[in-house]
Amino acid sequence: KTEKHIGDTEYHKKLDILKMDDEYIYGKNDLFALILILKQLQKKDDFREMLKEIERIYNTLHDLNILYQNPPASSSLVQRVRMVNEVINDKKATCLDSSILFCSCLLEVGYYPLLILIDNHAFVGVYLWDYMDKEKGIVNSEGIYSNLSDIKKLANDGKVIFIETTSITTGNDASLQDAIDIATKKLKMYSGK
């Protein structure tokens, strides 16, 4: 958090950010505020490069030859999560590990990733800022979605692309577009469509 707050922007309203006492509660002096400022500074052409940049991330991670590893069987809801450097060094990842790795990379280059957790599976979403201009969207300042209706709304509104991150693991020849298609299909399956 910063000491100074940014003023209200068109994106606060378009994103339907929650208010308390007539003040927006997110996007004022937090990481999300920085993203809003960057959005205002970006040119429309920058969005055309977004998928190319995400594809470079995808291909780089795929080239690391990370082995998919099922989480250990357990009666508990707890799963050990590997640190990003551990995934890269040990070259092993569960769906949650690979999703956290991908989210970390997306954050590093300035995108707003979402960690999607449904039906004991994790994958990634990333806001497409050019679509956010068209209508209001859903904002979750934590970047973690587990409510199917919220995830379904993001998908139906076309404001987010979803990426199946287990596709970056060894033995998978899936392209970024394949990984997007797989995640979208899984999402439809989970949502009953």
N, C-alpha and C positions, 0 to 999 in steps of 0.2 A: 504494500500500500504506500501511497505517496501522501505527503501533507497537503498538497494542492489538489483541488478537484477540477476536472474539466467541466465546461458548461454543457448544457443539454444539446444534443445533436439530433438530426433527423433520424439517426439510427436508433437512438433510445426509444423513440416512438414506434418506428417501423418494426423493431424487434420485440415490442410489447414487453419491455423490461418492467418488472414489478416496481410499484411505488409504495412508499410508506410516508405518511404525512405530506403528501404531494411532492415527494422527492424520490427520484430513481434510487433504488438501493444497490444497483450494480452499474458498472461502467462509469463511475465517477472518479475514483482514485485507486483502482485495482488494475490487475493485468488486463481485464476486459476493456478498461478505459484506453489503454495503449492500443489495443486492437482497433477500437473505434477511431482513434486519431489516425492510425495508419490507413484505415479504409478511406478516410476523407482525403488523404494525401495521394492515394493511388490513382493511376490513370485507368481507364476502361481496358486499354490494351494489356495491362498487367494481368487481368483475369484470364486472358487467352493462354498465358504462359503457365497458369496454375497447374493444369493437368500434366503438362510436360514436366514440371518440377516434381510433382507427385510421382510421376512415372520414373523419373531418375532416382528418387528415393527408393521406390519399389524395386527397381532393377539392382540397385546397389545392395540392398538388404538380401535380395535373392542370391546375389553372387557371393555372399558370405558363407553359403553352404551350411545353414543352420538346420539341425536335425529336429523334426517334430517329435516331441516326447509327451505321451499321455501323462496327465497328473497321476500321482499315486492313488490307488483306491483307498477310500477312507469313508467312514461313516459320518465324519464331521463336515461342516460347511467351510472349513478352513483349507486354503490351498497356499502352499509356499510360493511366493512370487520372487522370481530372480531379478536382480538388479540388471540394468541395461548392459553394463560392462561385463557382467557375468554371462549374459546371453551371447554377447559377441565373442568373448574369450572361450567359453566352454562349447559354443556352437550347439546349444540345446534350448528348446523353447516349447512351452505349452501355448495354447491359443491366447491365454491371458498374457504370457510373457511377450509373445510376438506382437500383440496389440499394444502393450505398453511401450515396446521398442518403437513401433511405428508412430504412435502418438508423440513420443519424445522427439523423433525426427521432424514430424510436422510442426511441432511447437518451435523447434530450433530455427526453422526457416520462416516462421511467422504466420503459420496457419492456425486455425482454431479447431483442434481435433476433438472428437468425442469418443469415449470408451463405451462401447455398447455391450451390455451384459444381459443376455436373455437365454433361458433354457440351458443353463450350465455351459454356455459358450460365450466367448468374447470375440469381438471384432471391432473395427474402427469406422467411424464416420468423420467426415471433414466438411465444415461449412463451405459452401460455394458462395462467396461474397457477392458475386454479380447477381445471383438469384435473390439474395437478401434485399436488394433494392426494390424488387417488384411488389412484395407484400410483407406484412409483418410475419415474423417467424417465432419459433420457440427458443428461448434462451435459458440455459441451465449453467449458471456460473461455475459449477463444479466440473462440467464437461463429462459427466458420467450419466448415462441414461439406462434405466432398467424398467421403466414403465412403458409397456407396449403401445399404449395409445399415443404417448409423446413421440416415440420412435416412429410409429406409423404416420403421424402427422408430418414429421420431418421428411419422410420418404415421399409421401403423397404430394407435398408442396414443392418437391424438387429443390430443396434448399441445402441438401446434404447428399454427398455420395458416400456409399458404404463400401468398405474394402475388407475382403476376407484375408486376414494376415497369415493364416496358416499356409496360404499359397506361396509365401516367400521361402518356405522350407525346402530342404533337399528332396529331390524326386518329384518336384512339382514343376511342370513346364507352363503353368498358367501365366498369362500376360496380366498387366494391370487391368485391362478391360475384362478379362476372364474373372479376376478376383472381385471386381465390381459386380459382375453378373452373378457370381456365386453368392456374395453377401446379400444382394438384392433378392435373389431367389429364396435364401434362407429366411430373410426377413418376412417375405410374403408367406412362407410356410408357417412361421411362428405366429403371424398375425391372422392366420386363417383365411387368407385370400387365395 
